[in-house]
Amino acid sequence: MAPRPVMLPVGTSVVLLDIEGTTTPISYVKDILFPYIKENVESYLHAHWEEEECKDDIGLLRKQAEEDVPLDGAVPIPQSPVDGGGDVEQVIQAVVKNVHWQMSQDRKTTALKQLQGHMWKAAYTNGKMKGEVYDDVAPAIRKWREAGLKVYIYSSGSVEAQKLLFSYSIEGDLSKLFDGNFDTTSGHKVESESYKRIAKSIGCLTENILFLTDITREAKAAEEAGVHVCVVVRPGNADLTDDEKLHYKRIASFKELQLPS
């Protein structure tokens, strides 16, 4: 059964949006954002080695590496030369290997996300990268805002990475379309408590929120918190089971989400 137009639930005052597979193709994250980190982390570290921000990133990664020692395949990072450690190249190569290892394990540590965010910021600001957004997203959000709705982002990517994607999008600066951003500092997206925290932060009830996501585990967690959910079906997104198709309201485009007349 194909998705059909969905009426905005009565009492909804907030639309909460996932990014990957919802506002932005999964392929953009998988084929552009993450490969950029793997391919450019070494040259980035060489270019920014003397900067305090880069030193802070490496320090955070080193601290994470110390916590990861018990894990299979974990890559330690030696101290920098100024701290009595190895030479610059030795430290850089260790950081590169550590980053590659973390990404191969699909880890979402704060240390890794911080470095990724700074690398993407450099790429966006120098024009090497543009954030990809489905063409139905911006017009729909403008329509929702005109109707008095607030619109927020909730993604596992850092708030900084979220803002960069929309600030430097293929459609220009879309960052002003959003009332705020949430990431995993509010909790993991498959935990119902996360949605209660977000509702409290916004200043509304969970039943005032409609959450749009392509991941049914996230939809289930949001539902358990009392949040309305709608699953977004886009090309490349995971297939839904027959039971999931029956249970969840679904849209293939933001155009299909209709406001009460």
C-alpha positions as CSV (number, residue, x, y, z in Angstrom):
1,M,0.0,0.0,0.0
2,A,1.5,3.3,-1.1
3,P,1.8,6.3,1.3
4,R,-1.2,8.7,1.1
5,P,-1.7,12.3,2.3
6,V,-1.6,12.5,6.1
7,M,-3.4,15.1,8.2
8,L,-1.4,16.9,10.9
9,P,-2.7,15.5,14.2
10,V,-5.0,17.8,16.1
11,G,-3.1,19.8,18.8
12,T,0.2,19.7,17.0
13,S,2.3,22.8,17.6
14,V,5.8,21.4,16.9
15,V,7.2,19.4,14.0
16,L,10.4,17.5,14.9
17,L,12.5,16.4,12.0
18,D,15.2,13.7,11.6
19,I,17.8,14.5,8.9
20,E,19.2,11.4,7.3
21,G,16.5,9.7,5.1
22,T,14.0,12.4,6.1
23,T,15.2,15.9,5.0
24,T,18.4,14.6,3.3
25,P,19.2,11.5,1.2
26,I,20.9,8.7,3.0
27,S,23.3,8.6,0.1
28,Y,24.6,12.2,0.9
29,V,25.6,11.1,4.4
30,K,26.9,7.7,3.4
31,D,28.6,8.6,0.1
32,I,29.7,12.2,0.7
33,L,29.9,13.3,4.3
34,F,31.6,10.3,5.9
35,P,33.9,9.4,3.0
36,Y,35.1,13.1,3.1
37,I,36.3,12.5,6.7
38,K,38.2,9.3,5.9
39,E,39.8,10.8,2.8
40,N,40.8,14.1,4.2
41,V,41.5,13.6,8.0
42,E,45.3,13.3,7.5
43,S,45.6,16.4,5.3
44,Y,43.3,18.3,7.7
45,L,45.4,17.5,10.7
46,H,48.6,18.6,8.9
47,A,47.0,21.9,7.9
48,H,45.5,22.7,11.3
49,W,48.0,21.1,13.6
50,E,49.0,24.4,15.3
51,E,45.5,25.6,15.9
52,E,44.0,25.4,19.4
53,E,40.8,23.9,18.0
54,C,42.7,21.0,16.4
55,K,44.7,20.4,19.5
56,D,41.5,20.2,21.5
57,D,40.1,17.7,19.1
58,I,43.1,15.5,19.3
59,G,43.1,15.8,23.1
60,L,39.5,14.6,23.2
61,L,40.2,11.8,20.8
62,R,43.2,10.7,23.0
63,K,41.0,10.7,26.1
64,Q,38.4,8.6,24.3
65,A,41.1,6.2,23.1
66,E,42.2,5.7,26.7
67,E,38.7,4.7,27.6
68,D,38.5,2.4,24.6
69,V,41.6,0.3,25.5
70,P,39.5,-2.8,26.4
71,L,37.8,-2.8,23.1
72,D,39.0,-5.1,20.3
73,G,40.9,-3.2,17.6
74,A,41.1,0.1,19.6
75,V,43.8,2.4,18.4
76,P,45.8,4.4,21.1
77,I,47.0,7.9,20.5
78,P,50.4,8.9,21.9
79,Q,51.1,12.2,23.6
80,S,52.1,15.2,21.4
81,P,55.8,16.2,21.3
82,V,55.2,19.2,23.7
83,D,53.8,16.7,26.3
84,G,56.9,14.4,26.0
85,G,55.3,12.1,23.4
86,G,56.2,11.0,19.9
87,D,56.8,13.3,16.9
88,V,54.1,15.1,15.1
89,E,53.8,12.6,12.3
90,Q,53.5,9.7,14.7
91,V,50.6,11.4,16.5
92,I,48.8,12.3,13.3
93,Q,49.1,8.8,11.9
94,A,47.7,7.4,15.2
95,V,44.8,9.9,15.1
96,V,44.0,8.9,11.5
97,K,43.9,5.2,12.4
98,N,41.8,5.9,15.4
99,V,39.3,7.9,13.4
100,H,39.1,5.2,10.7
101,W,38.6,2.6,13.4
102,Q,35.8,4.5,15.1
103,M,34.1,5.1,11.8
104,S,34.4,1.4,10.8
105,Q,32.6,0.6,14.1
106,D,29.9,3.2,13.4
107,R,30.7,4.9,16.7
108,K,29.1,8.2,17.7
109,T,31.5,9.4,20.4
110,T,31.6,13.1,21.2
111,A,35.3,13.2,20.3
112,L,34.7,11.8,16.9
113,K,31.7,14.0,16.2
114,Q,33.6,17.1,17.3
115,L,36.5,16.5,14.8
116,Q,34.0,15.6,12.1
117,G,32.1,18.8,12.7
118,H,35.2,20.9,12.5
119,M,36.3,19.2,9.3
120,W,32.8,19.6,7.7
121,K,32.8,23.3,8.8
122,A,36.0,23.9,6.9
123,A,34.7,22.1,3.8
124,Y,31.4,24.0,3.8
125,T,32.9,27.4,4.4
126,N,35.5,27.0,1.6
127,G,32.9,25.8,-0.9
128,K,34.1,22.2,-1.1
129,M,30.7,20.9,0.1
130,K,27.0,21.8,-0.1
131,G,24.3,20.3,2.1
132,E,21.8,18.2,0.1
133,V,18.1,18.6,1.0
134,Y,15.1,17.2,-0.8
135,D,13.3,19.8,-2.8
136,D,10.0,19.3,-1.0
137,V,11.5,20.2,2.4
138,A,12.0,24.0,2.4
139,P,8.6,24.9,0.9
140,A,6.8,22.6,3.3
141,I,8.6,24.0,6.3
142,R,7.8,27.6,5.2
143,K,4.1,26.6,4.9
144,W,4.2,25.0,8.4
145,R,5.8,28.1,9.9
146,E,3.2,30.4,8.2
147,A,0.6,28.3,10.0
148,G,2.2,29.0,13.3
149,L,4.0,25.7,13.8
150,K,7.5,25.5,15.3
151,V,10.1,23.3,13.6
152,Y,13.1,21.6,15.2
153,I,15.8,19.1,14.1
154,Y,16.7,16.0,16.1
155,S,19.6,14.1,14.7
156,S,22.4,11.9,15.9
157,G,24.8,14.3,14.2
158,S,26.1,17.1,16.3
159,V,24.1,20.4,16.4
160,E,27.0,22.1,14.7
161,A,27.0,19.6,11.9
162,Q,23.2,20.0,11.5
163,K,23.5,23.8,11.3
164,L,26.3,23.6,8.7
165,L,24.3,21.3,6.4
166,F,21.3,23.7,6.3
167,S,23.3,26.9,6.4
168,Y,25.3,25.8,3.3
169,S,22.7,23.8,1.5
170,I,22.2,23.5,-2.3
171,E,19.2,25.8,-1.8
172,G,21.1,28.5,0.2
173,D,20.9,29.3,3.9
174,L,17.9,27.4,5.3
175,S,19.0,27.6,8.9
176,K,16.5,30.3,9.8
177,L,13.7,27.9,9.0
178,F,14.3,26.0,12.3
179,D,13.5,27.1,15.8
180,G,16.2,24.9,17.3
181,N,18.3,21.8,17.1
182,F,18.7,18.7,19.2
183,D,21.4,15.9,19.1
184,T,22.3,12.9,21.3
185,T,23.2,15.2,24.2
186,S,19.4,15.1,24.7
187,G,19.6,11.3,24.7
188,H,19.6,8.5,22.1
189,K,16.9,8.6,19.4
190,V,15.7,5.0,20.3
191,E,15.1,5.9,23.9
192,S,11.6,7.3,24.8
193,E,13.0,9.6,27.6
194,S,14.9,11.6,24.9
195,Y,11.6,12.8,23.5
196,K,10.3,13.8,26.9
197,R,13.4,15.8,27.5
198,I,13.0,17.5,24.1
199,A,9.4,18.4,24.8
200,K,10.4,19.8,28.2
201,S,13.1,21.9,26.6
202,I,10.7,23.3,24.0
203,G,8.1,24.0,26.6
204,C,5.3,21.8,25.3
205,L,3.6,18.4,25.9
206,T,4.9,15.4,24.0
207,E,1.4,15.1,22.4
208,N,2.0,18.5,20.8
209,I,4.9,17.1,18.8
210,L,4.9,15.3,15.4
211,F,8.1,13.5,14.8
212,L,9.1,12.7,11.2
213,T,11.7,9.9,10.8
214,D,12.6,7.0,8.4
215,I,13.7,4.7,11.3
216,T,10.9,2.7,12.9
217,R,12.9,2.1,16.1
218,E,13.0,5.9,16.6
219,A,9.3,6.1,15.8
220,K,8.5,3.5,18.4
221,A,10.5,5.3,21.1
222,A,8.8,8.6,20.3
223,E,5.4,6.9,20.3
224,E,6.1,5.4,23.7
225,A,6.8,9.0,25.0
226,G,3.4,10.1,23.7
227,V,4.7,11.9,20.6
228,H,2.8,11.6,17.3
229,V,5.0,10.0,14.6
230,C,5.0,9.7,10.8
231,V,7.5,7.5,8.9
232,V,9.1,9.1,5.9
233,V,9.5,6.7,2.9
234,R,12.3,8.0,0.6
235,P,14.4,6.2,-2.1
236,G,17.2,4.3,-0.4
237,N,15.5,4.2,3.0
238,A,15.1,0.8,4.7
239,D,12.0,-1.2,3.7
240,L,9.2,-1.4,6.2
241,T,7.6,-4.7,7.3
242,D,3.9,-5.3,6.5
243,D,3.1,-4.8,10.1
244,E,5.0,-1.4,10.2
245,K,3.1,-0.3,7.1
246,L,-0.2,-1.0,8.8
247,H,0.8,0.6,12.1
248,Y,2.5,3.8,11.0
249,K,1.2,6.8,9.1
250,R,3.6,7.3,6.1
251,I,4.6,10.0,3.7
252,A,6.9,9.9,0.7
253,S,7.2,13.7,0.5
254,F,6.6,16.5,3.0
255,K,4.0,17.8,0.5
256,E,1.8,14.9,1.7
257,L,1.6,16.3,5.3
258,Q,-1.6,18.4,5.2
259,L,-2.6,21.1,7.6
260,P,-6.1,21.2,9.1
261,S,-8.4,23.3,7.0
